[in-house]
Amino acid sequence: MTKKLPEPEEWTPPAGSWASSAANRRSMLGNRSRDTSPERALRSLLHARGLRYRVAAKPLPKMRRTADLVFGPTKVAVFVDGCFWHGCPQHFVPPKTNPDYWREKIGGNVRRDRETDARLTAEGWLVLRFWEHEAPEDCAEAVRAAVASRRSASG
């Protein structure tokens, strides 16, 4: 069920709001946190290769973060990072509006990604991160090879 967003004229930003306008706020609230086109393309290719996985799942039970794809038995966590939200070195362009907010927001996302990678690695997981602009076929092959390698190593 899609959440109805307020019309721009119905919305008044709260004091200190992160949105510079009602239109920007509506746009931001409409961004997906899962099931993005790059994720769906990768999942389709992996499924066609016979791989099964959990979607938007916590690799570790007590971890508050989710991976886009989790291969539990082989301990492989896959993340498909958006170029804007995760600060892609090739494509990220800092917004001109509210630059201090965005510098801190994106920087925090990158720090959290690194913390997640370190924590999962310490627990024996293989973390695979891909940018949304990477070819899904290349990502799928990297995931397939990693899962196959970990399966053969464990048994």
C-alpha positions as CSV (number, residue, x, y, z in Angstrom):
1,M,0.0,0.0,0.0
2,T,1.4,3.4,-1.0
3,K,1.5,6.1,1.6
4,K,-0.2,9.3,0.5
5,L,2.1,12.2,0.9
6,P,0.8,15.6,1.7
7,E,0.3,18.1,-1.1
8,P,3.0,20.8,-1.1
9,E,0.5,23.5,-0.1
10,E,-0.7,21.4,2.9
11,W,2.8,21.1,4.3
12,T,4.6,23.5,6.6
13,P,8.2,22.5,7.4
14,P,8.9,22.1,11.1
15,A,11.5,24.3,12.6
16,G,15.0,23.1,11.6
17,S,13.5,20.8,9.0
18,W,16.0,19.0,6.7
19,A,13.9,19.8,3.6
20,S,14.5,23.0,1.9
21,S,11.0,23.0,0.4
22,A,7.7,21.0,0.4
23,A,8.6,19.7,-3.1
24,N,12.0,18.5,-1.9
25,R,10.5,16.8,1.2
26,R,7.9,15.0,-1.0
27,S,10.7,13.8,-3.3
28,M,12.8,12.6,-0.4
29,L,10.0,10.8,1.3
30,G,9.3,9.0,-2.0
31,N,12.8,7.5,-2.2
32,R,12.8,3.7,-1.8
33,S,15.0,2.1,0.9
34,R,14.5,-1.4,-0.7
35,D,13.4,-3.0,-4.0
36,T,15.2,-0.4,-6.1
37,S,15.7,-1.1,-9.8
38,P,19.3,-2.1,-9.4
39,E,18.4,-4.5,-6.5
40,R,15.6,-6.1,-8.5
41,A,17.8,-6.5,-11.5
42,L,20.5,-8.2,-9.4
43,R,18.0,-10.4,-7.7
44,S,16.5,-11.5,-11.0
45,L,19.9,-12.5,-12.3
46,L,20.9,-14.4,-9.2
47,H,17.6,-16.2,-9.0
48,A,18.0,-17.3,-12.7
49,R,21.4,-18.7,-11.7
50,G,19.7,-20.9,-9.1
51,L,20.7,-18.9,-6.0
52,R,18.3,-18.3,-3.2
53,Y,18.6,-15.6,-0.6
54,R,16.7,-13.5,1.9
55,V,15.8,-9.9,0.9
56,A,16.3,-6.9,3.1
57,A,17.3,-9.1,6.1
58,K,19.5,-8.6,9.1
59,P,22.7,-10.7,8.7
60,L,23.2,-10.7,12.5
61,P,20.1,-11.0,14.8
62,K,21.1,-8.2,17.1
63,M,22.3,-5.9,14.2
64,R,20.0,-3.0,13.5
65,R,21.1,-2.8,9.9
66,T,19.8,-4.9,7.0
67,A,21.6,-6.1,3.9
68,D,19.9,-6.0,0.5
69,L,20.6,-9.8,0.0
70,V,21.6,-12.3,2.6
71,F,23.0,-15.7,1.9
72,G,22.8,-17.1,5.4
73,P,24.4,-20.5,5.2
74,T,27.5,-19.1,3.4
75,K,27.6,-15.9,5.4
76,V,27.6,-13.5,2.4
77,A,25.9,-10.1,2.7
78,V,25.3,-8.1,-0.4
79,F,24.6,-4.3,-0.5
80,V,23.6,-2.3,-3.5
81,D,24.5,1.3,-2.6
82,G,22.9,4.3,-4.2
83,C,25.4,6.8,-5.6
84,F,23.8,9.8,-3.9
85,W,23.1,8.3,-0.5
86,H,26.4,6.5,-0.1
87,G,28.7,9.1,-1.6
88,C,29.9,7.4,-4.8
89,P,33.3,8.8,-5.8
90,Q,32.3,8.9,-9.5
91,H,28.7,10.3,-9.3
92,F,28.0,12.0,-6.0
93,V,27.4,15.7,-6.4
94,P,26.9,17.6,-3.2
95,P,23.6,19.6,-3.2
96,K,24.0,23.3,-3.2
97,T,21.0,23.8,-0.9
98,N,21.8,23.0,2.8
99,P,25.4,21.8,2.1
100,D,26.4,21.4,5.8
101,Y,23.4,19.1,6.4
102,W,24.1,16.9,3.4
103,R,27.9,16.7,4.1
104,E,27.1,15.4,7.6
105,K,24.2,13.1,6.3
106,I,26.2,11.4,3.6
107,G,29.3,11.3,5.7
108,G,27.3,9.5,8.4
109,N,26.0,7.0,5.9
110,V,29.6,6.2,4.7
111,R,30.8,5.8,8.3
112,R,27.9,3.5,9.1
113,D,28.6,1.5,6.0
114,R,32.2,1.0,7.1
115,E,31.1,0.1,10.6
116,T,28.7,-2.5,9.2
117,D,31.4,-4.0,7.0
118,A,33.8,-4.2,9.9
119,R,31.3,-5.8,12.2
120,L,30.1,-8.4,9.7
121,T,33.7,-9.2,8.7
122,A,34.6,-9.7,12.4
123,E,31.7,-12.2,12.6
124,G,33.0,-14.2,9.6
125,W,30.8,-12.7,6.9
126,L,31.9,-11.8,3.4
127,V,30.5,-8.3,2.6
128,L,30.0,-7.5,-1.1
129,R,29.1,-3.9,-1.9
130,F,28.1,-2.7,-5.4
131,W,27.2,0.8,-6.7
132,E,23.8,1.2,-8.3
133,H,25.6,2.2,-11.6
134,E,27.5,-1.1,-11.9
135,A,26.3,-3.6,-14.5
136,P,24.0,-6.1,-12.8
137,E,25.5,-8.9,-14.8
138,D,28.9,-8.2,-13.4
139,C,27.5,-7.9,-9.8
140,A,25.6,-11.2,-10.2
141,E,28.7,-13.0,-11.4
142,A,30.7,-11.7,-8.5
143,V,28.0,-12.8,-6.0
144,R,27.7,-16.2,-7.6
145,A,31.4,-16.8,-7.5
146,A,31.7,-15.7,-3.9
147,V,28.8,-17.9,-2.7
148,A,30.1,-20.9,-4.7
149,S,33.6,-20.3,-3.2
150,R,32.3,-20.2,0.3
151,R,30.1,-23.2,-0.2
152,S,33.0,-25.3,-1.4
153,A,35.3,-24.1,1.4
154,S,32.7,-25.1,4.0
155,G,31.9,-28.5,2.8
